[in-house]
């Protein structure tokens, strides 16, 4: 769904966060990886500014955490639970988030 051009870029950012998130809800991306993932079926990669604006809109809509960046999208705890797959740390934000410690 992150690649489906039928969805607004804001929601595609959210879908990318859910798809790639680890156990603590952090979806880490290498430089330029998120933009490439958001390329539509036509193969056009959105500009960095378009991706940054979509991240800002997703934050306003509470789809992703306020600490999200193009390098790491965080899924709010009330949107996300994942059992057993992925790591429990984030190289962008540091150690595990407090809500992960409680699980």
C-alpha positions in Angstrom: 0.0 0.0 0.0 3.0 2.3 0.5 3.6 2.1 -3.2 0.0 2.5 -4.3 -0.4 5.9 -6.0 -4.1 5.7 -5.3 -3.4 6.7 -1.7 -2.3 10.2 -0.7 1.4 10.3 0.1 0.7 11.1 3.7 -1.1 7.7 4.2 1.6 5.9 2.1 4.2 7.2 4.7 2.0 5.6 7.4 1.8 2.3 5.5 5.6 2.3 5.1 6.0 2.8 8.9 3.7 -0.1 9.7 5.3 -2.3 7.0 8.9 -1.8 8.2 8.5 -1.3 11.9 10.5 -3.4 14.4 9.2 -4.6 17.8 9.2 -1.2 19.3 7.5 0.5 16.3 10.5 2.1 14.7 10.9 1.8 10.9 14.4 2.7 10.0 15.4 3.7 6.4 18.8 4.2 4.8 19.4 7.5 3.0 16.8 7.9 0.2 15.2 4.5 0.9 11.9 5.9 2.0 11.5 8.0 -1.1 12.3 5.0 -3.3 9.8 2.9 -1.4 7.1 5.5 -2.0 7.7 5.5 -5.8 4.3 5.0 -7.5 3.5 2.4 -10.1 4.8 4.9 -12.7 8.3 4.7 -11.1 8.5 8.4 -10.2 10.3 8.8 -6.9 8.8 11.7 -4.8 11.2 14.5 -4.0 12.7 14.8 -0.5 10.6 17.9 0.1 7.4 16.0 -0.9 8.3 13.1 1.5 9.2 15.6 4.3 5.8 17.4 3.8 4.0 14.1 3.9 5.7 13.2 7.1 4.7 16.5 8.6 1.1 15.9 7.6 1.2 12.4 9.0 2.4 13.8 12.3 -0.5 16.3 12.4 -3.0 13.4 11.8 -1.3 11.3 14.6 -0.5 8.6 12.1 3.2 8.5 13.1 5.1 9.7 16.1 6.2 13.3 16.5 9.9 12.1 16.6 9.6 10.6 13.1 12.0 11.7 10.3 12.9 10.5 6.8 15.4 8.1 8.5 13.1 6.6 11.0 9.3 6.6 11.2 7.8 5.8 14.6 4.4 4.2 15.0 2.4 5.5 17.9 1.8 2.8 20.5 -2.0 3.0 20.2 -1.6 2.1 16.5 1.0 -0.6 16.7 1.7 -3.9 18.4 4.1 -6.5 17.1 5.0 -9.8 18.6 8.4 -11.4 18.1 9.8 -10.0 14.9 12.4 -7.3 14.4 14.7 -5.7 16.9 14.0 -3.7 20.0 16.4 -0.9 19.4 16.7 2.0 16.9 20.0 3.3 15.5 18.3 6.7 14.8 16.5 7.3 18.1 18.8 5.2 20.4 17.6 2.6 22.9 14.2 1.0 23.1 11.2 3.3 23.8 9.7 3.1 27.3 6.5 1.4 26.2 8.5 -1.4 24.7 10.1 -2.1 28.1 6.7 -2.8 29.6 5.9 -5.6 27.2 
